[in-house]
Amino acid sequence: MELCIGEQIKAQPFWVLVALILGFLLVLNSALASLRWVYVYFVRPAKDLKKYGSWALVTGPTDGIGKSLAFELAGKYLNLVLVGRNLEKLNDVSDAIKARYGGTQIRNVVVDLAGDLSEGIERIGEAIEGLDVGVLVNCAGVSYPYARFFHEVDEEMLKDVIQVNVEAINRVTNAVLPGMLGRKRGAIVNIGSGSVTATPSFPLVSVYAATKAYVHELSRNLHVECKLNGIDVQCQVPLHVATKMSRIEKSSLFTPSPEEYSKASIRWIGYDHTCVPYWPHSIQTTLLRALPQDLVDWFLFRYFLDIRNEGQIQDFLKNSKNKGYIRG
Ligand SMILES: NC(=O)c1ccc[n+]([C@@H]2O[C@H](COP(=O)([O-])OP(=O)(O)OC[C@H]3O[C@@H](n4cnc5c(N)ncnc54)[C@H](OP(=O)(O)O)[C@@H]3O)[C@@H](O)[C@H]2O)c1
């Protein structure tokens, strides 16, 4: 006599039923995760950033990701406070933004984030006094000119990387956060790095990666601290973007231009505490995490060692030319 499906299931031993239920839950979980992925990357609408306030402050707006993000924020009808170290570059960027988005008000503040931070923060404080700064983007960042072993990083470089990537985020956030807390609204975006979340290590760029680990940890904790006061703190995680820092000139699917990256980035502001805004980076992150981590360590070490060796040769040739040992 043939049994119907329900009876067939009942006839199985208990452990087979448990395995079936677990398998079903796993498939359901993966299906829901995939649906959520499609939704957040392609369907979910961006937040109305003006609800946080009418001004945005951006550090590092004179190049790369920060510059493109400044354009995107102006495109969302936000006025801008641009914090950079070079007045000429700041003027060029603000003129270009005003030419594209006529009504945008812009205040330029010259601060060398690797220099005297107390003076710089005072200037930022004066510039934002009385302004409804609703969005803060901590984007300025530095790395080494090329990869190198930890003991090869000189004191000056070490200081600059730590001051710009860590200390400046603390101080700029401190200057802006009290106003947000008073108004009970705001969004803070700190630009982290895939060197912390996508790969198990970042050898030969270790101090940079360590500063970015600080950015991730700070953001995660501020997210919890500030949430109840209506402030959304987020760490955005780019992988390679074609900028001066990455020294990649040509964009591709997995290495977006800063403009492509920023278009993705702006859609995530105010959502998850940690996010990988550009969808091909999200796929790369998943693949990198799925690989044997020792293998990724080994590959990255070889990859950065090649960059370090090439950089040393270039430095040697430049020094020899400067000293007149070689011509050309
Ligand atoms: N590009 C990537 O592949 C990548 C990947 C992961 C994370 N990130 C992160 O993304 C952020 C932006 O990087 P990016 O690739 O756009 O770099 P970028 O093109 O080199 O731009 C860096 C920005 O920071 C500014 N800056 C550097 N040192 C400064 C200082 N001492 N004082 C004030 N401003 C200073 C630069 O000003 P100047 O114009 O005056 O130089 C520039 O505006 C960084 O935090 C970086 O760590 C980048």
The ligand as a Gaussian input file, in Angstrom:
#p B3LYP/6-31G(d) Opt

LIG

0 1
 N       41.013000      53.969000      -2.128000
 C       40.864000      52.805000      -1.572000
 O       41.078000      51.757000      -2.210000
 C       40.386000      52.724000      -0.158000
 C       40.087000      51.446000       0.341000
 C       39.653000      51.339000       1.654000
 C       39.514000      52.470000       2.435000
 N       39.822000      53.691000       1.927000
 C       39.645000      54.852000       2.815000
 O       38.868000      55.822000       2.161000
 C       39.222000      57.115000       2.635000
 C       39.477000      58.022000       1.439000
 O       40.563000      57.488000       0.724000
 P       40.829000      57.840000      -0.808000
 O       41.169000      56.574000      -1.468000
 O       39.770000      58.693000      -1.329000
 O       42.200000      58.649000      -0.621000
 P       42.769000      59.906000      -1.406000
 O       42.272000      59.964000      -2.793000
 O       44.235000      59.864000      -1.155000
 O       42.123000      61.144000      -0.616000
 C       42.449000      61.346000       0.737000
 C       41.840000      62.633000       1.216000
 O       42.313000      62.848000       2.564000
 C       42.954000      64.116000       2.611000
 N       44.058000      64.147000       3.554000
 C       45.143000      63.355000       3.586000
 N       45.984000      63.768000       4.537000
 C       45.417000      64.844000       5.112000
 C       45.809000      65.724000       6.135000
 N       46.996000      65.596000       6.766000
 N       45.001000      66.747000       6.489000
 C       43.826000      66.935000       5.837000
 N       43.392000      66.139000       4.843000
 C       44.190000      65.105000       4.485000
 C       43.482000      64.329000       1.198000
 O       43.801000      65.685000       1.011000
 P       44.734000      66.179000      -0.229000
 O       43.809000      66.293000      -1.397000
 O       45.251000      67.495000       0.240000
 O       45.786000      65.139000      -0.426000
 C       42.300000      63.844000       0.382000
 O       41.290000      64.806000       0.342000
 C       40.437000      56.932000       3.520000
 O       40.034000      56.967000       4.863000
 C       40.944000      55.556000       3.159000
 O       41.604000      54.943000       4.227000
 C       40.254000      53.839000       0.652000

